[in-house]
Amino acid sequence: MLEYNCRFGDPETQVVLPLLETDLYEVFVACCDGNLDSVDVRFKENTCAATVVCAASGYPEKYPKGMKITGIDSANAMDGVKVYHAGTKVDENSVTRCSGGRVLAVTGMGDTFTDALGASYGAVKDIDFVGSNKESLMHFR
């Protein structure tokens, strides 16, 4: 157990779930039915994951909203990378925009932690939050 309040929208969950080999639905049903002991819950062996959070400049204090987000599709298409949305919205022109402070979580996987972190940061390089003056309004960690 990582922590008792590990929610699906949290980076703590987003870094663990890609390592789960067992069907998550099967785990949930077994929990509801009271027979989790009958499920072989397995995680990928010899695989590491790391998550980098992309946030709006100024977060957690005052931060801008409404910036266009670029590069999500190319980052998400990289091998071993999953981009999770947190503070995003799609506008009337089908443009994905920032709507919160913690905007995206980019999870990378690899044989080692260094490889996983490299995959995450490699994907983050493709992403940006573009302000009205074409300035970058994204920071990440």
Beta strands, then each sheet from edge to edge (+ up, - down):
strand 1: 48-56
strand 2: 68-70
strand 3: 81-85
strand 4: 88-90
strand 5: 96-98
strand 6: 102-110
strand 7: 128-130
strand 8: 138-140
sheet 1: 3+ 6- 1+ 8-
sheet 2: 2+ 7-
sheet 3: 4+ 5-
end
